[in-house]
Amino acid sequence: MIQYLLRRIFSAIPVLFGILLVTFALARLIPGDPCRAILGEKATDAVCDRFIKEKGLDKPIPEQFVIYMGEIFHGDFGQSIRLGLPITRLLAERLPTTVELSFAALMISVIVGIPLGIISAVKHNSWVDVVTMVWANVGVSMPVFWLGLMLAYVFSLLLKDTPFWLPPSGRISPGIPNTPVAEVWRLTLPETGLLPGIFDFISRMNILNALLTANWILLKDSIQHLILPAVALGTIPMALIARMARSSMLDVLGQDYIRTARAKGLAYRNVILKHAFRNSLLPLVTVIGLSLGSLLGGAVLTETIFGLSGVGRTLYEAITARDYGIVQAFTVVIAVFFVVLNLLVDISYAYLDPRIRLN
């Protein structure tokens, strides 16, 4: 098992290097001039020459890449060209919003998608199966930006005078107290280092911070603000999970050991949940793991529509401003999440199927 994990970890190293290289190259192939994208179209050539020299963009691209790799190995992503702030600080401020949104969307996808897939498989070729699969096809086909706008229009405008009203943007309402965990717990933390960074990251995730500090007003308000963007972002993976759950369950339900279990007189519910569902988990684990990675990378439109200051919205603004540093850093962080999630999926494979551990 340890050798299996070491192989998977070492195989991820060239993948990460390739991602760094491709991201660095593509960021510089984006059409447009970063100087005029940031300073405006009326910036003179002299001003742009000075700007490019100050930002180190006048050096050969291979030299820029070597410098960039050196900074990465020291845990430094450099500074934002547009904002003039350390990119590490921007990541610490914006990443919690995206992580919170992505996990909320994944929870909705799993909680709704898996039961629908199981019911559809059990009721194969019935009207329940047809309705579920039609809904899944519609869910996969709906663009996130359109669904987000429709949800905001319905729940924020049409239902504004009803108990079903939901806020169309932002993370929390003005005036809601949001005291950090360390302050509520009266912890004495060092000014710099990993520990204060971890507590700051937790405090920026409103729902987790509210649970740890027993701030129920903040918890209720944060959940209300998160429902619409999480539903909009989670609809496509919800439909994919439902379809995969149905397909995997149908394969398992046709196996001999399922018929044997039913012939022994086991309760039908136990046959479905303890025998069939457990043995259909491998494909589902893959889809769920990849869905979380795609949610982290696909939050750009959702965060823009709902006014959330997360990684996705910051990445969109950085692309339009040709802010190479932010584009590279945020893309690399999302890619690292993908690699880690794939590793966790592989580990879960080995846990769920003993044959993988033996091989």
Residue pairs with C-beta under 8 A, 6 or more apart in sequence:
1 350
1 357
4 346
4 350
4 356
4 357
5 343
5 347
8 343
8 346
9 343
12 339
12 342
12 343
15 339
16 332
16 335
16 336
16 339
19 331
19 332
19 335
20 68
20 69
20 72
20 328
20 332
21 65
23 327
23 328
23 331
23 332
23 335
24 64
24 65
24 68
24 328
25 61
27 324
27 327
27 328
27 331
28 61
28 324
30 319
30 322
30 327
32 322
33 48
33 322
34 52
34 55
34 57
34 81
34 321
34 322
34 323
34 324
35 43
35 47
35 48
35 51
35 52
36 43
36 48
37 320
37 321
37 322
38 51
38 81
38 82
38 321
38 322
38 323
39 47
39 48
39 51
43 51
49 58
52 58
55 81
56 64
56 67
57 64
57 324
59 67
68 78
68 328
71 77
71 78
72 332
75 88
76 86
76 88
77 86
77 87
77 88
77 91
77 325
77 328
77 329
78 86
78 87
78 325
78 329
79 85
79 86
79 87
79 325
80 86
80 87
80 90
80 318
80 323
80 325
80 326
81 321
81 322
81 323
81 324
81 325
82 317
82 318
82 321
82 323
82 326
83 90
83 323
87 325
87 326
87 329
88 329
90 314
90 326
91 311
91 329
91 330
91 333
92 197
92 200
92 201
92 204
93 204
93 309
94 309
94 310
94 311
94 313
94 314
95 201
95 310
95 311
95 333
96 201
96 202
96 204
96 205
97 171
97 204
97 205
97 303
97 308
97 309
97 310
97 311
98 296
98 299
98 303
98 310
98 311
98 312
99 205
99 296
100 205
100 206
100 207
100 208
100 226
101 226
101 229
101 230
101 233
101 295
101 299
101 302
101 303
101 308
101 310
102 233
102 292
102 295
102 296
102 299
103 292
104 207
104 226
104 230
104 234
105 229
105 230
105 231
105 233
105 234
105 237
105 295
106 234
106 237
106 288
106 291
106 292
106 295
107 230
107 234
108 230
108 231
108 234
108 238
109 234
109 237
109 238
109 241
109 288
109 291
110 241
110 288
112 238
112 242
113 237
113 238
113 239
113 240
113 241
113 242
113 245
114 241
114 242
114 245
114 284
116 132
116 135
116 136
116 242
116 245
116 246
117 132
117 241
117 242
117 243
117 244
117 245
117 246
117 247
117 248
117 249
118 245
118 246
118 249
118 272
118 277
119 128
119 132
120 128
120 129
120 132
120 133
120 242
120 245
120 246
121 129
121 245
121 246
121 247
121 249
121 250
121 253
122 249
122 253
122 272
123 129
124 250
129 246
132 242
132 246
133 243
133 246
135 239
135 242
136 239
136 240
136 242
136 243
137 239
138 239
139 235
139 236
139 238
139 239
139 242
140 236
140 239
140 240
140 243
142 235
142 236
144 232
144 233
144 235
144 236
144 298
144 301
144 302
145 301
145 305
147 232
147 235
148 228
148 229
148 232
148 301
148 302
148 305
148 306
149 305
151 228
151 231
151 232
152 168
152 169
152 228
152 305
152 306
155 164
155 165
155 166
155 168
155 228
156 165
156 166
156 167
156 168
156 228
159 165
159 166
166 224
166 225
166 227
166 228
167 173
167 224
167 225
167 228
168 228
168 306
168 307
169 306
169 307
169 308
170 225
170 306
170 307
170 308
171 206
171 222
171 225
171 226
171 308
171 309
172 178
172 206
172 218
172 221
172 222
172 225
173 221
173 225
176 217
176 218
176 221
177 215
177 217
177 218
178 203
178 206
178 209
178 215
178 218
179 213
179 215
180 199
180 200
180 203
180 209
181 187
181 199
181 202
181 203
181 209
181 212
181 213
182 189
182 196
182 199
182 203
184 212
184 213
185 213
187 199
189 195
189 196
189 199
190 196
202 208
202 209
202 212
203 209
206 218
206 222
207 219
207 222
207 223
207 226
209 215
209 218
210 216
210 218
210 219
210 222
211 219
228 306
229 302
229 303
229 305
229 306
229 308
232 302
232 305
232 306
233 295
233 298
233 299
233 302
234 295
237 287
237 291
237 294
237 295
240 287
240 291
241 284
241 287
241 288
241 291
244 283
244 284
244 287
245 280
245 284
247 283
248 280
248 281
248 282
248 283
248 284
249 276
249 277
249 280
251 280
252 258
252 276
252 277
252 279
252 280
253 276
255 279
257 275
258 271
258 275
258 276
261 271
261 275
262 268
262 271
266 275
281 352
282 349
282 352
282 353
285 345
285 348
285 349
285 352
286 345
289 341
289 342
289 344
289 345
289 348
290 341
290 345
292 337
292 341
293 334
293 337
293 338
293 341
293 342
296 311
296 334
296 337
296 338
297 334
297 338
298 312
299 310
299 311
299 312
300 312
300 313
300 315
300 316
301 312
302 308
302 312
303 309
303 310
303 311
303 312
303 313
303 316
304 312
304 313
304 316
311 330
311 333
311 334
314 326
314 330
315 326
315 327
315 330
315 331
317 323
318 326
318 327
318 330
319 327
349 356
350 356
350 357
